[in-house]
């Protein structure tokens, strides 16, 4: 059974101890960073300042304000209908990955551009590289099958003077995940991924209807996703389990080119099949990292093909 490591009891919300978003949003401060957010802020039914989280434009404005305020960005925007991910959860993934790398580095988080991370499905928002570079100075390669998404991400990178830290690559093979992206003799310290977890567009719409209902909004026939998302971002034939199984198989073709392969797993019921797939390709170690944000629970599954000797050799050569 895979190992697990957990942080001590977290404060309100269950976010990582280094997560900048553990406290409630300070809308006054966010509006100072992004004055355009003010149009979307109003008292909620409890009399607290908030936004309408069912409004995609309001959510995008909030995300932009968070990225500018906490991560020193000058510019951030995404095209209409692209995934606008919640920033606190994305930051959590990055911080737990930092802890994962520290486990093999005497408890010290390796920082700086000597660390190279691969983001599978970087999307139009480029959020993981933006946060990872700001928090730890890591270099990133972001990949996607959507050329328009990469165009948006590249504008964000360029406008924020991050072209030396974040590189984008188009995945031209629709069946490829790592295949065709990891170059011969190239090494990554970690890969990250937030895989599509629905099985079809119909399932996406049904889930969104439930979300809108939970947000106390009257459901239209096909209401807009409050976090947006293209089909390639939201669903995959066979869903999350099938996508991750393909990831695992392809990772086994480059076993020594990455220290830790990792992926977010939204649906706990998929863990059994994921562990079986990992066992089948002969990984050396598996770790499952539990995360929580309010009532929402998820986890990161991490695997490596490096034995203890190779792990020590890797950290000494690349991280010291």
C-alpha positions, 0 to 999 in steps of 0.5 A: 500500500502506498505511503502517505505523508500528511501535514499537521492539523491545518487552520481554517480551510485546511490549506497548506501552512505556506499557502498565502490564501489561508485567510479570508479574502481581503477585498480592500487589499485586492481592489488596491492591486486590481481596481477593476475587481471593485465592480464585482464586489458587494456584501453577501447575505452575511454582510461580508464583502464577496463576489458572485462565484457563479459569475465567470467574469467575477471569478476571473477578476478575482483570480487576476487580483489574487495573482497580481497581489500575491505573486507580483504579476503585472498582467494576467488574463485568459480568453473567454470560456477557458478554465479559470482555476481557483488559485488557493487549490493550485497553490496547495499543489505547488507547496506539497510538491515542494515538500515532496522534493524536500523529503529527498533533500534532508528536509530542505526545499530545493529552490531556484532555477536548478529545479525543472518542473513539467506542467502537463496541461498548462492551459491558457491560465499558466497558473502552476508555473506562475506560482511555482516560479514566484514561490520557489524560483523553479523553471517550468516547461508547460505543455498543452494540445490546444495552440490557442491556450498556449498563445494565451499562456505565452502572452502572460509569460511575456508580459511578466518577463518570465520567458527565461523561466517558463517554456511552452511546448505544443503537444501535437500527438493527441495520444501523447502526454509525456511522449513527444514532450520529454526530449532525449536526455532531458531531465525533470525534477517533477511533473505536475498535472490537473487531469480532465476528470469527466468522461463526456461533455454531458457529464460536464454539464450535469456537474455544472448544473449541480454546482450552480444549484449549490451556489443558489442560482437558477439553472438554465438549460446549459448554464455557463461554467463559473470556472470555464473550461474547454472540452480538452480541459474538462473531459476525456474518454474514460475520465480521470482514471483512463487519462492517469493510466495513460500517464503512468504507462507513458512515464514508464517509457522515460523512467529515469528522466524524471525524479517524481511524476505526480498528478492530482486525483479528484475522485477517490474511487479512482485510486484503486485502478491508479495503484494497480497501473503503477504496480504494473509498470514497476514503480519503486515508490508511491506517495499519496498526499491528501489535500483539502480546501473547505469541504472539497477533498482531493489528493496528489499521487506521486510515483518514481522509478528511482531507487534509493541510490539513484534518488540520492545521486539525483539530489546531490548532482542537481540540487546541491 
